[in-house]
Amino acid sequence: MLTDLTKMLRRLLDEKRRALSGGERRRGEGGMTLIEIMVVVAIIAVIAGGVSIWAVGALKRAQVKTCKGSIQELEKAIELYQTQTSESCPKELAALVKEGILKKQVPKDPWGEDFIYKCPGEENPDGVDISSKGPNKRSGDKDDINSWDM
């Protein structure tokens, strides 16, 4: 009888310990099913896809804005060249570096291409024409970025 009582007390104590420490899990309690995990992963994928689409659009807009800024910088550098030298136009944009107007090198457009330079310009006969081929890297398309369009 004493052993039965001891066994019963041990069993009750074990059940209390399990209950306090989280214990056994019954079917349907706690944890996540595979379907629930897959739904969460799918939601995360949809959100990540939306963010990446937004980020690509923002990158394209930033590249166009940077290109326009570079064209304006080159126009100002050419005006400075004209005031510092007796020449009306530099023969090439590299002359701006040689004269110390541009510090390092002639900038390229955000797509890694050289700017197209004409001085005096065809579109701006009193000034200079500077253009970029744009994202598709082909001249004469609607995505070209031109100094005379800004």
GUKOL-235924 format. One record per residue (C-alpha): x, y, z. Coordinates in steps of 0.2 Angstrom, whole numbers. Layout:
N
{r {X Y Z}}
...
END
This chain:
150
{r {0 0 0}}
{r {14 12 4}}
{r {22 8 -13}}
{r {6 12 -22}}
{r {4 28 -13}}
{r {22 33 -17}}
{r {19 28 -36}}
{r {3 39 -36}}
{r {12 54 -28}}
{r {26 53 -40}}
{r {14 52 -55}}
{r {5 67 -48}}
{r {21 77 -46}}
{r {27 72 -64}}
{r {10 78 -71}}
{r {12 95 -61}}
{r {30 97 -67}}
{r {25 94 -85}}
{r {10 106 -83}}
{r {22 119 -76}}
{r {35 117 -90}}
{r {24 116 -105}}
{r {21 98 -103}}
{r {15 87 -117}}
{r {7 94 -132}}
{r {-10 88 -137}}
{r {-15 87 -155}}
{r {-22 104 -160}}
{r {-13 113 -147}}
{r {3 125 -150}}
{r {14 123 -165}}
{r {10 127 -183}}
{r {5 116 -197}}
{r {13 115 -214}}
{r {-1 124 -222}}
{r {0 138 -210}}
{r {19 140 -213}}
{r {16 139 -232}}
{r {3 153 -231}}
{r {15 164 -220}}
{r {29 161 -233}}
{r {18 166 -247}}
{r {12 182 -239}}
{r {31 186 -236}}
{r {35 183 -254}}
{r {20 194 -260}}
{r {26 208 -249}}
{r {44 206 -255}}
{r {39 206 -273}}
{r {29 222 -271}}
{r {44 230 -262}}
{r {56 225 -276}}
{r {45 232 -289}}
{r {44 248 -280}}
{r {63 248 -277}}
{r {67 245 -296}}
{r {55 260 -301}}
{r {64 271 -288}}
{r {81 266 -295}}
{r {76 270 -313}}
{r {69 287 -307}}
{r {85 291 -298}}
{r {96 286 -313}}
{r {86 298 -324}}
{r {88 312 -311}}
{r {106 309 -309}}
{r {109 309 -328}}
{r {100 326 -329}}
{r {111 333 -315}}
{r {127 327 -324}}
{r {121 335 -340}}
{r {118 352 -331}}
{r {135 350 -322}}
{r {144 348 -339}}
{r {134 363 -346}}
{r {141 374 -332}}
{r {158 367 -334}}
{r {158 371 -353}}
{r {152 389 -349}}
{r {167 390 -336}}
{r {179 384 -349}}
{r {172 397 -362}}
{r {175 411 -349}}
{r {193 404 -344}}
{r {199 401 -362}}
{r {198 411 -378}}
{r {189 396 -386}}
{r {171 395 -389}}
{r {169 377 -387}}
{r {181 363 -380}}
{r {185 350 -394}}
{r {181 336 -383}}
{r {174 335 -365}}
{r {191 328 -359}}
{r {198 346 -361}}
{r {188 351 -346}}
{r {198 339 -336}}
{r {214 346 -344}}
{r {210 363 -339}}
{r {206 358 -321}}
{r {187 362 -323}}
{r {182 344 -319}}
{r {193 337 -305}}
{r {195 318 -310}}
{r {187 313 -326}}
{r {173 316 -338}}
{r {157 308 -330}}
{r {148 294 -338}}
{r {129 293 -338}}
{r {121 281 -325}}
{r {121 267 -337}}
{r {140 268 -340}}
{r {139 276 -357}}
{r {148 292 -363}}
{r {138 308 -365}}
{r {135 313 -383}}
{r {142 331 -385}}
{r {141 344 -399}}
{r {147 361 -397}}
{r {140 372 -405}}
{r {124 363 -403}}
{r {112 359 -417}}
{r {97 360 -405}}
{r {105 375 -396}}
{r {116 384 -408}}
{r {121 397 -395}}
{r {126 384 -383}}
{r {130 366 -382}}
{r {120 350 -385}}
{r {123 336 -372}}
{r {113 320 -372}}
{r {113 302 -365}}
{r {106 287 -374}}
{r {96 283 -359}}
{r {92 266 -351}}
{r {91 256 -367}}
{r {108 263 -373}}
{r {102 267 -390}}
{r {103 285 -397}}
{r {87 293 -405}}
{r {74 284 -394}}
{r {61 292 -383}}
{r {71 288 -368}}
{r {86 298 -372}}
{r {89 312 -360}}
{r {94 329 -369}}
{r {100 345 -362}}
{r {88 354 -374}}
{r {73 345 -366}}
{r {77 351 -348}}
END
